[in-house]
Amino acid sequence: MKLHEYQAKDILARHGVAVQRGLVAFSVEEAVEAARQIQQESGKDLFVVKAQIHAGGRGKGGGVKLARGLEAVREVAGKILGMKLKTHQTGPEGQLVRSVLITEAVDIAREYYLGVTLDRQRSMNVIMASTEGGVEIETVAAETPEKILKVWVDPLTGLSPYQARQLAFGLGFEGQAFKDATRFIAALYRAY
């Protein structure tokens, strides 16, 4: 299944996963209006303009940019919309950017990786987590596989609360952050 980031975030939000505020835009004017709405709701004027294509590596390819203020959103969206974005996943031909996601910029103290996928060899879903967020997970898997935590989920019983706690503990969370991470992991699995 191929989803754009904005579509995936909508699904995640409907299942109780906390996602940053964002709106999709198919034109420069829609991008500016999306930023205006986010600014009115959040009071912030720093935005992220993200190309929506079916490929990873958008940031490295120039498809994710910060923009301070509405005029900067207009300028950045104008450059991204209609461009042929080339990443390691698109091949040399790239993909045409037809839409952008405008999100509020958030302060990032630390990044983590969390994902759910099917382990075909075990015929079970596996939740993978790492403290090495912000890095291509394939690189982490190849160079430092010990930094990836894995929990396999029995298809008959689903995710057990202790498994979510095990992952949150393994990621080093404590106190309220531990409780929040446990809920986040459970919500992510429900969405999957």
Beta strands, then each sheet from edge to edge (+ up, - down):
strand 1: 22-25
strand 2: 46-51
strand 3: 64-68
strand 4: 84-85
strand 5: 95-96
strand 6: 100-104
strand 7: 113-119
strand 8: 124-130
strand 9: 148-153
sheet 1: 1+ 6- 2+ 3-
sheet 2: 4+ 5-
sheet 3: 7+ 8- 9+
end
